[in-house]
Amino acid sequence: MSRRTDQRRAAAFALYQHELTSRELDDVFERDATEFTRALAYAASDYTADLDALIERHAKGWSVDRIAPLEKAIMRIALLEMLHPDAAPGDTPIPAEGAIDEAVETAKEYCGADAPGFVNGILAAVLREQRAAAGNG
């Protein structure tokens, strides 16, 4: 597993398994999980409350509890990299648009038919809000 995209997916799957099974994060990583994957999943786990609050605020009419666990995990990874690039490992942070694109592609491949639009809508709304707050809207 070398591509960053694959490593981000592995981090999302680890978060998903962690939430679904209540097992420790260390116990749900694939054997060949990279340091990047592990660090990304741990960082997203550390910021879960903040990330979920953003997801819920932008998921009109949905509580975070009603969102499918894999979709939440995918969005948590993307949001972490978008909003906390210092917490995400790696030499060069992914641009926010790249994080959104990867999240949408992962949702297309692994989630239901409505998931990509849902994921895109929430992540794009968070990005707009962040840019407006920073005066870059």
C-alpha positions as CSV (number, residue, x, y, z in Angstrom):
1,M,0.0,0.0,0.0
2,S,1.9,3.0,-1.2
3,R,-0.4,5.6,-2.7
4,R,-1.6,8.2,-0.3
5,T,-5.2,7.7,-1.6
6,D,-5.0,4.0,-0.5
7,Q,-3.6,5.0,2.8
8,R,-6.4,7.5,3.4
9,R,-8.9,4.8,2.6
10,A,-7.2,2.4,5.0
11,A,-7.4,5.1,7.7
12,A,-11.1,5.5,7.0
13,F,-11.7,1.8,7.1
14,A,-9.9,1.5,10.4
15,L,-12.0,4.3,11.9
16,Y,-15.1,2.5,10.5
17,Q,-14.1,-0.8,12.1
18,H,-13.2,0.9,15.3
19,E,-16.7,2.5,15.5
20,L,-18.6,-0.6,14.4
21,T,-16.8,-3.1,16.7
22,S,-15.7,-0.8,19.6
23,R,-12.3,-2.5,19.3
24,E,-9.2,-0.5,20.0
25,L,-7.9,1.4,16.9
26,D,-4.6,-0.6,17.1
27,D,-6.6,-3.8,16.7
28,V,-8.4,-2.9,13.5
29,F,-5.5,-1.8,11.3
30,E,-4.5,-4.0,8.4
31,R,-1.1,-5.7,9.1
32,D,0.6,-3.6,6.3
33,A,-0.9,-0.3,7.5
34,T,1.7,2.5,7.0
35,E,2.7,5.0,9.6
36,F,0.7,7.6,7.6
37,T,-2.4,5.5,7.8
38,R,-2.1,5.0,11.5
39,A,-1.2,8.6,12.3
40,L,-4.1,9.8,10.1
41,A,-6.6,7.5,11.8
42,Y,-5.4,8.4,15.3
43,A,-5.5,12.1,14.5
44,A,-9.1,11.8,13.2
45,S,-10.0,9.8,16.3
46,D,-8.6,12.6,18.5
47,Y,-10.7,15.2,16.7
48,T,-13.9,13.1,16.3
49,A,-16.1,15.3,18.5
50,D,-15.1,18.5,16.6
51,L,-15.4,16.8,13.2
52,D,-18.8,15.2,14.0
53,A,-20.1,18.6,15.2
54,L,-19.2,20.1,11.8
55,I,-20.7,17.1,9.9
56,E,-23.9,17.4,11.9
57,R,-24.2,21.1,11.5
58,H,-24.0,20.8,7.7
59,A,-26.0,17.6,7.4
60,K,-29.4,19.3,7.1
61,G,-32.0,17.3,8.9
62,W,-29.6,14.5,9.9
63,S,-28.1,13.8,13.3
64,V,-24.6,12.4,13.1
65,D,-25.9,9.1,14.7
66,R,-28.0,8.5,11.6
67,I,-25.2,8.8,9.1
68,A,-23.7,5.5,8.0
69,P,-20.5,4.8,9.8
70,L,-18.3,4.4,6.7
71,E,-19.5,7.7,5.3
72,K,-18.7,9.4,8.7
73,A,-15.3,7.8,8.7
74,I,-14.6,9.0,5.1
75,M,-15.7,12.5,6.0
76,R,-13.7,12.6,9.2
77,I,-10.5,11.8,7.3
78,A,-11.2,14.5,4.7
79,L,-12.2,17.1,7.3
80,L,-9.1,16.4,9.4
81,E,-6.9,17.0,6.4
82,M,-8.9,20.1,5.3
83,L,-9.0,21.7,8.7
84,H,-6.1,20.4,10.7
85,P,-3.3,19.9,8.2
86,D,-0.8,20.1,11.0
87,A,-2.5,17.1,12.7
88,A,-2.4,15.1,9.6
89,P,1.0,13.4,8.9
90,G,3.0,14.0,5.8
91,D,5.3,16.4,4.2
92,T,2.9,18.1,1.9
93,P,-0.8,18.6,3.0
94,I,-3.4,17.7,0.5
95,P,-5.4,20.7,-0.8
96,A,-8.9,20.9,0.5
97,E,-10.4,20.2,-2.9
98,G,-8.2,17.1,-3.2
99,A,-9.4,15.8,0.1
100,I,-13.0,16.3,-1.0
101,D,-12.4,14.6,-4.4
102,E,-10.8,11.6,-2.7
103,A,-13.6,11.4,-0.1
104,V,-16.2,11.5,-2.9
105,E,-14.4,8.8,-4.9
106,T,-14.1,6.6,-1.9
107,A,-17.8,7.0,-1.2
108,K,-18.6,6.2,-4.9
109,E,-16.6,3.0,-4.6
110,Y,-17.7,1.7,-1.2
111,C,-21.0,3.4,-0.1
112,G,-24.5,3.6,-1.4
113,A,-25.7,5.5,-4.4
114,D,-26.6,8.7,-2.5
115,A,-23.4,8.8,-0.4
116,P,-21.1,10.6,-2.9
117,G,-23.5,13.6,-3.2
118,F,-24.1,13.6,0.5
119,V,-20.3,13.5,1.3
120,N,-19.6,16.2,-1.3
121,G,-22.3,18.4,0.0
122,I,-21.2,18.4,3.6
123,L,-17.5,18.7,2.8
124,A,-18.1,21.5,0.3
125,A,-20.3,23.4,2.8
126,V,-17.6,23.1,5.5
127,L,-15.0,24.4,3.0
128,R,-17.2,27.4,2.0
129,E,-17.8,28.2,5.7
130,Q,-14.1,28.0,6.5
131,R,-13.1,30.1,3.6
132,A,-15.8,32.7,4.4
133,A,-14.6,32.8,8.0
134,A,-11.0,33.4,6.8
135,G,-12.1,36.1,4.4
136,N,-11.3,33.9,1.4
137,G,-14.8,33.1,0.5
